[in-house]
Amino acid sequence: MTLRSESPALDLRGISKAFYGVKANDDVDFELRQGEVHALLGENGAGKSTLCSIIAGLYRPDTGTMHVYGEPAHFRSPKDAFAAGIGMVYQHFRLVNNLTVAENMVLGNADLRMRYSDVDIERQTHEIGNRYGLPVDPQARIWQLSVGEQQRVEILKQLQRNARILILDEPTAVLTPQESDQLFRTVRQMADEGRAVILVSHKLHEIKQVSDRVTVLRHGRRVGEPVATADATPRELAAMMVGHDLVLPTRDPNEHLGDVVLSIQDLRVRNDRGLEAVRGVSLDVRRGEIVGIAGVAGNGQRELAYAIAGLRRPVAGTIALDGVDITGTSVTSRIARGIGYVPQNRLGMGLAPGLTTEENLGLKAYRKPPFSRGPFLVPKTFKDVGAQLIDEYDIRGVRPGLPIRLLSGGNLQKALIAREVTQQHSVLVARSPTRGLDVGATGAVRNLLLRERDGGVGVLLISEDLDELLALSDRLLVLFEGRIVGELTSDEADPARLGLLMAGHVEETA
């Protein structure tokens, strides 16, 4: 199947868009050719998501023109963009959690709702998933799926609707290298069929691997002309993105580890389906150490983190902090005892989207002075302490009175980590802390985690990003089907060995 015509798939000229007087896009030109994968690169807050949301009909530009396959386009809603053959997979998914995969496939598609039965949709979901290498259970409910599986549903929705232009916003943020490779094969397959793909990513090696051309945005403006991917090195692309040469921080060995601060013994935790997702996990984290947990999404990482943070009660096993059993204690008690938690879901679980940045920064301290006096909050303290943390942790884009949800992903993450590390704590549990962040924001977050380790905190880093794990971890544990199947020191770890363990290949012991 081919979907080609003579005109460019997409042609944007002079696109500008401002929010609250601040320009997110400033006179941007962008051309997408048919059958190409065009990468959109830039720091968090550079305007990439805004430009993609304009293309997808979520926002209307203040100025500028757009043509889709040579025809003028004036989208008033995502429905108009969908009718023009444009689909977008957002970084924060647009799925209804309590509905099945098949039911989510139908939502928003009036034709399918009337013409097909549940059995038809389930069969079609199987067929499309198998065709593009993105299998998923049509009868599973969204809340039962891993983040990576939820992303597959979003992509399959667009393919089922035969989108000619597909926008992928940070599609590999939750995937392992093997899953990413499969996704890239799918993306190339779509391009070979004549579809045009916009790939928003911060992972420069992935952009080099899959894209044909790259457009770089900085501070809402396009940096120079689009470049052929084959002609640019990752270092050159990073320099275009941030305006100067950039090197990510890496870990120096810590020769003076402290006592065990977090000890988990034979932990067993059930998932949302009532099945055992963590199966007899035992591990220790020492002061001044980063212990990495590697694994394909959906192998018990979420349940392990929830159990440590107090969000899910284990069915067996113990969790000890500084030698004290905290297995049956509340979330509030664990915070008071010194556990910091950075969840994978920044908005909703980590941060309150409708509150201001200053209010979010005080969410774990509001019960005690100086944030409160008796039953009354002290707004001035929130404002003063918030301003200090915003400056210290370089949280950008903050405006007085504006909800935190308007910040970019990198600044959301910096705010979340700033709140956690400024509380008294001896353990920090971080789940995918740099997911979806650009090179600059990734460096800032990594520096914060290394600073925590060097300050004597025990850090448990749970991530699907092998680059992150290899760069930061002093020790690496591999989780497969809820069990620890391997433990490697930083010197022993390499992507190939980790990949085999993540696939369930248990190493023989002498």
Buried (B, 14 or more C-beta within 10 A) or exposed (E): EEBBEEBBBBBBBEBBBBBEEEBBBBBBBBBBBBBBBBBBBBBBBBBBBBBBBBBBBBBEBBEBEBBBBEEEBEBEEBEBBBEBBBBBBBBBBEBEEEBBBBBBBBEBBEEBEEEBEEEEBBBBBBEBBEEBBBBBBBEBBBEBBBBBBBBBBBBBBBBBBEBBBBBBBBBBBBBBBEBBBBBBEBBBEBBEEBBBBBBBBBBBEBBBEBBBBBBBBBBBBBBEEBBEBEEBEBEBBBBBBBEEEBEBBEBEEBEEBBEBBBBBBEBBBBBEEEEBBBBBBEBBBBBBBBBBBBBBBBBBBBBBBBBBBBBBEBEBBBBBBBEEEBBEBEEEEBBBBBBBBBBBBBBEBBBBEEBBBBBBBBBBBEEEEEBBEEEEBBEEBBBEBBBEBBEEBEBBBBBEEBBBBBBBBBBBBBBBBBBBBBBEBBBBBBBBBBBBBBBBBBBBBBEBBBEBBEEBBBBBBBBBBBBBBBBBBBBBBBBBBBBBBBBBEBEEBEBEBBBBBBEEBEEEEE
